[in-house]
Amino acid sequence: MKEPLAFAVDRMLGRLCKWMRILGFDSRYVSVDSRKQIEDFRKDGRMVLTRNQRWRNVEGVFFISTDHPMEQVKQVTTALKIHRGHTAPFTICIRCNNPLKAVPKEGVLGLVPEHIHFTMKTFHMCSECKNVYWCGSHPRRMTQHMEQIFGQQIFNANSKEG
């Protein structure tokens, strides 16, 4: 695998795009409309991910053969030989594809529910859209999916990140 990997994910693959971001990959959510556009993505260092048969055998395009998002992630990671060590989970905003930055607990006061502010220790914020993230039930479920994808335990089940 060449590092770092970046993707241009076709609009028909929104959940795959979200999962590639969860794994820490720069993944732009785009409409793929022309060969020129695909070439521009390639020049930008991006691989196009699509289910559109029109682009199936075009250089720089990876054709996704399944409708199921977790199978799509598995297809990409297997074919591109992406291993757990190549990922950086929870470092990119799943909404806008920008880096997350650690923020002090005081910096999210009023931006998260009071009980979350009280019970969690660490928070991250998107550098662009200002969405706030913390390690609650959603990241734990996402981690379980990642463990299924990579076939290994990622985090200690007894540890509680807050």
SEVODO-517219 format. One line per field, with one value per residue: residue number from 0; residue in one letter; x, y, z of N, C-alpha, C in turn. Coordinates in nm, 3 decimals, always signed. Example, Ala and Ser with C-alpha at 12.3 -4.5 7.8 and 13.67 -1.06 7.14 Angstrom:
BEGIN
num (0, 1)
residuo (A, S)
n.X (+1.319, +1.285)
n.Y (-0.569, -0.225)
n.Z (+0.780, +0.708)
ca.X (+1.230, +1.367)
ca.Y (-0.450, -0.106)
ca.Z (+0.780, +0.714)
c.X (+1.320, +1.290)
c.Y (-0.330, +0.003)
c.Z (+0.780, +0.787)
//
This chain:
BEGIN
num (0, 1, 2, 3, 4, 5, 6, 7, 8, 9, 10, 11, 12, 13, 14, 15, 16, 17, 18, 19, 20, 21, 22, 23, 24, 25, 26, 27, 28, 29, 30, 31, 32, 33, 34, 35, 36, 37, 38, 39, 40, 41, 42, 43, 44, 45, 46, 47, 48, 49, 50, 51, 52, 53, 54, 55, 56, 57, 58, 59, 60, 61, 62, 63, 64, 65, 66, 67, 68, 69, 70, 71, 72, 73, 74, 75, 76, 77, 78, 79, 80, 81, 82, 83, 84, 85, 86, 87, 88, 89, 90, 91, 92, 93, 94, 95, 96, 97, 98, 99, 100, 101, 102, 103, 104, 105, 106, 107, 108, 109, 110, 111, 112, 113, 114, 115, 116, 117, 118, 119, 120, 121, 122, 123, 124, 125, 126, 127, 128, 129, 130, 131, 132, 133, 134, 135, 136, 137, 138, 139, 140, 141, 142, 143, 144, 145, 146, 147, 148, 149, 150, 151, 152, 153, 154, 155, 156, 157, 158, 159, 160, 161)
residuo (M, K, E, P, L, A, F, A, V, D, R, M, L, G, R, L, C, K, W, M, R, I, L, G, F, D, S, R, Y, V, S, V, D, S, R, K, Q, I, E, D, F, R, K, D, G, R, M, V, L, T, R, N, Q, R, W, R, N, V, E, G, V, F, F, I, S, T, D, H, P, M, E, Q, V, K, Q, V, T, T, A, L, K, I, H, R, G, H, T, A, P, F, T, I, C, I, R, C, N, N, P, L, K, A, V, P, K, E, G, V, L, G, L, V, P, E, H, I, H, F, T, M, K, T, F, H, M, C, S, E, C, K, N, V, Y, W, C, G, S, H, P, R, R, M, T, Q, H, M, E, Q, I, F, G, Q, Q, I, F, N, A, N, S, K, E, G)
n.X (+0.083, +0.062, +0.144, +0.020, -0.314, -0.573, -0.908, -1.165, -1.487, -1.765, -2.092, -2.294, -2.207, -2.222, -2.220, -1.994, -1.801, -1.820, -1.727, -1.464, -1.359, -1.395, -1.202, -0.984, -0.902, -0.850, -1.121, -1.302, -1.635, -1.799, -1.945, -1.901, -1.845, -1.707, -1.435, -1.225, -1.253, -1.198, -0.931, -0.827, -0.870, -0.693, -0.449, -0.447, -0.385, -0.579, -0.782, -1.058, -1.360, -1.628, -1.959, -2.054, -2.106, -2.015, -1.760, -1.608, -1.371, -1.176, -0.867, -0.740, -0.973, -1.159, -1.370, -1.661, -1.819, -2.033, -2.340, -2.355, -2.243, -2.036, -1.921, -1.827, -1.625, -1.457, -1.393, -1.244, -1.031, -0.914, -0.843, -0.668, -0.477, -0.484, -0.404, -0.462, -0.264, -0.227, -0.427, -0.593, -0.796, -1.083, -0.984, -1.056, -1.312, -1.633, -1.831, -1.734, -1.478, -1.242, -0.949, -0.953, -0.914, -0.771, -0.942, -0.962, -1.156, -1.300, -1.335, -1.553, -1.774, -2.113, -2.143, -2.182, -2.400, -2.478, -2.436, -2.258, -2.039, -1.969, -1.906, -1.719, -1.371, -1.202, -1.212, -1.271, -1.256, -1.385, -1.183, -1.297, -1.596, -1.663, -1.785, -1.828, -1.663, -1.660, -1.568, -1.808, -2.094, -2.125, -1.859, -1.758, -1.917, -1.847, -1.581, -1.605, -1.699, -1.473, -1.292, -1.400, -1.357, -1.075, -1.005, -0.897, -0.848, -0.886, -0.897, -0.861, -1.111, -1.176, -1.088, -1.172, -1.219, -1.255)
n.Y (-0.118, +0.216, +0.511, +0.833, +0.705, +0.836, +0.915, +0.953, +0.939, +0.810, +0.955, +0.764, +0.604, +0.678, +0.578, +0.415, +0.612, +0.752, +0.548, +0.516, +0.757, +0.729, +0.537, +0.693, +0.791, +1.030, +1.126, +1.232, +1.321, +1.285, +1.361, +1.155, +1.226, +1.239, +1.131, +1.309, +1.428, +1.205, +1.167, +1.407, +1.360, +1.146, +1.277, +1.436, +1.254, +1.077, +0.787, +0.673, +0.556, +0.361, +0.241, +0.256, +0.116, +0.224, +0.327, +0.110, -0.026, +0.169, +0.333, +0.417, +0.392, +0.220, -0.041, -0.105, -0.391, -0.470, -0.406, -0.376, -0.182, -0.255, -0.477, -0.349, -0.186, -0.388, -0.504, -0.296, -0.260, -0.514, -0.556, -0.342, -0.396, -0.288, -0.257, -0.276, -0.115, +0.081, +0.257, +0.538, +0.565, +0.765, +1.026, +1.201, +1.420, +1.291, +1.417, +1.636, +1.579, +1.689, +1.741, +1.626, +1.786, +1.769, +1.900, +2.105, +2.011, +2.226, +2.372, +2.271, +2.318, +2.372, +2.301, +2.033, +1.780, +1.826, +1.605, +1.454, +1.625, +1.625, +1.351, +1.258, +1.262, +1.334, +1.521, +1.588, +1.812, +1.916, +2.085, +2.246, +2.236, +2.240, +2.035, +1.829, +1.555, +1.257, +0.973, +0.776, +0.562, +0.527, +0.539, +0.309, +0.102, +0.134, +0.065, -0.208, -0.295, -0.232, -0.410, -0.648, -0.615, -0.608, -0.831, -0.843, -0.752, -0.419, -0.225, -0.248, -0.420, -0.377, -0.129, +0.211, +0.479, +0.815)
n.Z (+0.000, -0.092, +0.081, +0.183, +0.152, -0.045, -0.127, -0.377, -0.340, -0.490, -0.515, -0.480, -0.282, -0.006, +0.263, +0.258, +0.215, +0.457, +0.630, +0.539, +0.617, +0.895, +0.939, +0.901, +0.655, +0.402, +0.236, -0.015, -0.095, -0.381, -0.706, -0.976, -1.293, -1.537, -1.754, -1.753, -1.505, -1.343, -1.413, -1.311, -1.037, -1.004, -1.057, -0.836, -0.649, -0.567, -0.542, -0.720, -0.593, -0.681, -0.777, -1.023, -1.328, -1.564, -1.519, -1.461, -1.571, -1.586, -1.557, -1.239, -1.106, -0.865, -0.861, -0.684, -0.578, -0.424, -0.239, +0.034, +0.302, +0.500, +0.378, +0.153, +0.263, +0.354, +0.107, -0.015, +0.173, +0.167, -0.107, -0.150, +0.027, +0.285, +0.615, +0.971, +1.086, +0.895, +0.927, +1.085, +1.301, +1.381, +1.340, +1.150, +1.049, +1.015, +0.884, +0.725, +0.634, +0.735, +0.945, +1.287, +1.601, +1.924, +2.201, +2.494, +2.779, +2.881, +2.653, +2.520, +2.664, +2.687, +2.427, +2.414, +2.554, +2.902, +3.080, +2.931, +2.914, +3.181, +3.233, +3.042, +2.950, +2.739, +2.437, +2.091, +1.815, +1.502, +1.273, +1.085, +1.055, +1.318, +1.461, +1.746, +1.898, +2.099, +2.302, +2.308, +2.293, +2.014, +1.885, +2.008, +1.901, +1.635, +1.651, +1.706, +1.457, +1.302, +1.413, +1.322, +1.048, +1.028, +1.167, +1.423, +1.766, +1.853, +2.056, +2.410, +2.568, +2.831, +2.894, +2.955, +2.777, +2.826)
ca.X (+0.000, +0.130, +0.089, -0.112, -0.421, -0.682, -1.013, -1.279, -1.592, -1.882, -2.211, -2.377, -2.140, -2.211, -2.180, -1.854, -1.723, -1.818, -1.639, -1.324, -1.323, -1.382, -1.072, -0.879, -0.859, -0.900, -1.221, -1.396, -1.764, -1.809, -2.013, -1.803, -1.920, -1.631, -1.299, -1.138, -1.263, -1.123, -0.789, -0.794, -0.860, -0.567, -0.340, -0.456, -0.346, -0.699, -0.840, -1.203, -1.437, -1.761, -2.034, -2.103, -2.049, -1.953, -1.619, -1.554, -1.237, -1.100, -0.751, -0.761, -1.104, -1.178, -1.511, -1.718, -1.910, -2.140, -2.423, -2.347, -2.130, -1.922, -1.856, -1.755, -1.502, -1.372, -1.345, -1.139, -0.914, -0.850, -0.782, -0.558, -0.386, -0.486, -0.405, -0.495, -0.156, -0.236, -0.541, -0.586, -0.939, -1.139, -0.899, -1.113, -1.454, -1.713, -1.922, -1.675, -1.349, -1.130, -0.886, -1.003, -0.812, -0.806, -0.978, -0.981, -1.293, -1.363, -1.362, -1.678, -1.882, -2.226, -2.151, -2.222, -2.491, -2.412, -2.388, -2.140, -1.930, -1.933, -1.855, -1.610, -1.245, -1.137, -1.300, -1.208, -1.344, -1.348, -1.119, -1.376, -1.739, -1.671, -1.856, -1.753, -1.663, -1.609, -1.574, -1.931, -2.137, -2.105, -1.724, -1.738, -1.977, -1.763, -1.461, -1.641, -1.701, -1.334, -1.231, -1.447, -1.291, -0.933, -0.986, -0.816, -0.898, -0.820, -0.886, -0.890, -1.254, -1.192, -1.047, -1.280, -1.172, -1.363)
ca.Y (+0.000, +0.344, +0.598, +0.803, +0.681, +0.933, +0.864, +1.029, +0.839, +0.847, +0.989, +0.646, +0.526, +0.766, +0.508, +0.376, +0.734, +0.773, +0.449, +0.544, +0.867, +0.672, +0.469, +0.795, +0.820, +1.148, +1.070, +1.333, +1.270, +1.357, +1.301, +1.121, +1.251, +1.238, +1.078, +1.422, +1.439, +1.092, +1.199, +1.511, +1.294, +1.071, +1.376, +1.483, +1.143, +1.010, +0.674, +0.683, +0.440, +0.374, +0.123, +0.288, +0.026, +0.307, +0.352, -0.016, -0.063, +0.290, +0.345, +0.508, +0.366, +0.092, -0.074, -0.171, -0.490, -0.506, -0.298, -0.370, -0.095, -0.321, -0.558, -0.255, -0.151, -0.508, -0.517, -0.195, -0.287, -0.638, -0.537, -0.245, -0.445, -0.194, -0.326, -0.190, -0.017, +0.187, +0.342, +0.633, +0.581, +0.877, +1.145, +1.285, +1.447, +1.209, +1.505, +1.725, +1.527, +1.770, +1.681, +1.653, +1.833, +1.755, +2.027, +2.088, +1.990, +2.358, +2.423, +2.217, +2.352, +2.430, +2.241, +1.893, +1.766, +1.845, +1.478, +1.414, +1.711, +1.582, +1.214, +1.231, +1.334, +1.387, +1.564, +1.632, +1.900, +1.935, +2.214, +2.324, +2.249, +2.252, +1.923, +1.776, +1.409, +1.197, +0.827, +0.723, +0.432, +0.518, +0.492, +0.170, +0.014, +0.146, -0.013, -0.349, -0.318, -0.231, -0.536, -0.751, -0.591, -0.640, -0.960, -0.835, -0.659, -0.291, -0.165, -0.335, -0.411, -0.334, +0.011, +0.306, +0.612, +0.908)
ca.Z (+0.000, -0.093, +0.185, +0.236, +0.055, -0.047, -0.214, -0.426, -0.327, -0.569, -0.435, -0.452, -0.177, +0.110, +0.386, +0.241, +0.238, +0.602, +0.692, +0.505, +0.707, +1.030, +0.941, +0.898, +0.519, +0.333, +0.143, -0.066, -0.141, -0.508, -0.821, -1.079, -1.415, -1.662, -1.751, -1.717, -1.359, -1.287, -1.432, -1.213, -0.906, -1.005, -1.044, -0.698, -0.562, -0.518, -0.613, -0.726, -0.551, -0.741, -0.822, -1.156, -1.429, -1.668, -1.487, -1.408, -1.617, -1.610, -1.470, -1.127, -1.049, -0.798, -0.871, -0.566, -0.633, -0.331, -0.186, +0.180, +0.339, +0.565, +0.275, +0.069, +0.335, +0.351, -0.030, -0.037, +0.256, +0.121, -0.239, -0.143, +0.132, +0.397, +0.743, +1.084, +1.106, +0.795, +0.957, +1.196, +1.332, +1.456, +1.328, +1.045, +1.067, +0.924, +0.810, +0.624, +0.588, +0.784, +1.063, +1.422, +1.695, +2.065, +2.263, +2.638, +2.825, +2.894, +2.519, +2.466, +2.756, +2.616, +2.293, +2.431, +2.669, +3.032, +3.136, +2.852, +2.959, +3.316, +3.240, +2.948, +2.977, +2.619, +2.328, +1.967, +1.739, +1.363, +1.250, +0.990, +1.087, +1.464, +1.522, +1.860, +1.910, +2.222, +2.296, +2.367, +2.240, +1.869, +1.853, +2.054, +1.800, +1.515, +1.679, +1.688, +1.312, +1.255, +1.456, +1.228, +0.919, +1.034, +1.231, +1.543, +1.866, +1.837, +2.187, +2.523, +2.600, +2.969, +2.912, +2.931, +2.740, +2.854)
c.X (+0.087, +0.064, +0.105, -0.212, -0.525, -0.782, -1.106, -1.392, -1.718, -2.004, -2.298, -2.321, -2.119, -2.166, -2.037, -1.764, -1.710, -1.722, -1.492, -1.273, -1.305, -1.246, -0.954, -0.829, -0.928, -0.992, -1.321, -1.519, -1.801, -1.904, -1.907, -1.876, -1.842, -1.493, -1.199, -1.137, -1.185, -0.974, -0.744, -0.781, -0.728, -0.448, -0.332, -0.419, -0.463, -0.739, -0.992, -1.263, -1.579, -1.826, -2.087, -2.030, -1.974, -1.802, -1.545, -1.410, -1.150, -0.985, -0.778, -0.895, -1.105, -1.328, -1.555, -1.828, -2.030, -2.217, -2.405, -2.223, -2.012, -1.849, -1.777, -1.621, -1.405, -1.313, -1.229, -1.015, -0.840, -0.776, -0.661, -0.456, -0.370, -0.499, -0.435, -0.390, -0.156, -0.345, -0.512, -0.730, -0.969, -1.049, -0.951, -1.262, -1.535, -1.810, -1.853, -1.532, -1.230, -1.075, -0.956, -0.885, -0.863, -0.837, -0.995, -1.129, -1.368, -1.404, -1.492, -1.797, -1.992, -2.243, -2.192, -2.320, -2.414, -2.357, -2.266, -2.019, -1.878, -1.863, -1.736, -1.488, -1.188, -1.240, -1.214, -1.308, -1.292, -1.293, -1.201, -1.521, -1.766, -1.758, -1.767, -1.772, -1.608, -1.630, -1.694, -1.966, -2.114, -1.963, -1.697, -1.798, -1.895, -1.636, -1.488, -1.645, -1.558, -1.263, -1.275, -1.376, -1.147, -0.903, -0.897, -0.879, -0.818, -0.796, -0.918, -1.034, -1.276, -1.153, -1.166, -1.216, -1.287, -1.346)
c.Y (+0.124, +0.434, +0.743, +0.779, +0.791, +0.886, +0.975, +0.927, +0.889, +0.863, +0.869, +0.563, +0.609, +0.696, +0.455, +0.497, +0.761, +0.675, +0.471, +0.660, +0.817, +0.604, +0.567, +0.829, +0.945, +1.099, +1.179, +1.265, +1.350, +1.287, +1.276, +1.124, +1.238, +1.175, +1.186, +1.438, +1.325, +1.118, +1.307, +1.452, +1.216, +1.165, +1.430, +1.373, +1.066, +0.893, +0.692, +0.550, +0.458, +0.238, +0.144, +0.202, +0.103, +0.323, +0.225, -0.046, +0.057, +0.297, +0.450, +0.489, +0.228, +0.066, -0.153, -0.264, -0.524, -0.384, -0.277, -0.290, -0.165, -0.415, -0.469, -0.216, -0.268, -0.528, -0.421, -0.231, -0.413, -0.615, -0.444, -0.280, -0.344, -0.276, -0.226, -0.081, +0.097, +0.288, +0.436, +0.663, +0.707, +1.001, +1.243, +1.301, +1.366, +1.294, +1.581, +1.690, +1.615, +1.708, +1.720, +1.696, +1.810, +1.893, +2.004, +2.078, +2.123, +2.415, +2.372, +2.243, +2.424, +2.375, +2.094, +1.886, +1.771, +1.715, +1.425, +1.496, +1.666, +1.446, +1.184, +1.316, +1.400, +1.415, +1.604, +1.716, +1.910, +2.076, +2.304, +2.344, +2.260, +2.145, +1.864, +1.625, +1.369, +1.047, +0.775, +0.590, +0.419, +0.474, +0.349, +0.071, +0.017, +0.063, -0.162, -0.384, -0.323, -0.360, -0.650, -0.737, -0.641, -0.770, -0.956, -0.734, -0.531, -0.226, -0.267, -0.314, -0.361, -0.188, +0.101, +0.441, +0.705, +1.037)
c.Z (+0.000, +0.010, +0.143, +0.124, +0.069, -0.151, -0.260, -0.431, -0.394, -0.478, -0.401, -0.337, -0.050, +0.237, +0.377, +0.267, +0.387, +0.670, +0.658, +0.590, +0.850, +1.045, +0.931, +0.759, +0.464, +0.222, +0.104, -0.123, -0.264, -0.606, -0.926, -1.213, -1.545, -1.643, -1.711, -1.565, -1.291, -1.299, -1.333, -1.072, -0.897, -0.986, -0.902, -0.598, -0.504, -0.606, -0.608, -0.684, -0.604, -0.762, -0.962, -1.260, -1.538, -1.646, -1.445, -1.449, -1.649, -1.510, -1.362, -1.059, -0.985, -0.796, -0.748, -0.613, -0.544, -0.283, -0.036, +0.224, +0.405, +0.469, +0.179, +0.133, +0.331, +0.210, -0.056, +0.044, +0.212, -0.010, -0.235, -0.035, +0.246, +0.524, +0.853, +1.104, +1.006, +0.827, +1.073, +1.238, +1.413, +1.453, +1.223, +1.071, +0.966, +0.844, +0.697, +0.583, +0.628, +0.911, +1.193, +1.509, +1.837, +2.121, +2.413, +2.672, +2.836, +2.758, +2.458, +2.558, +2.679, +2.475, +2.296, +2.548, +2.801, +3.089, +3.060, +2.897, +3.095, +3.316, +3.149, +2.981, +2.853, +2.510, +2.209, +1.890, +1.596, +1.345, +1.158, +1.037, +1.236, +1.530, +1.632, +1.868, +2.046, +2.212, +2.374, +2.304, +2.090, +1.832, +1.898, +1.954, +1.671, +1.531, +1.663, +1.539, +1.257, +1.294, +1.367, +1.094, +0.922, +1.107, +1.352, +1.639, +1.855, +1.972, +2.293, +2.565, +2.743, +2.990, +2.882, +2.903, +2.769, +2.797)
//
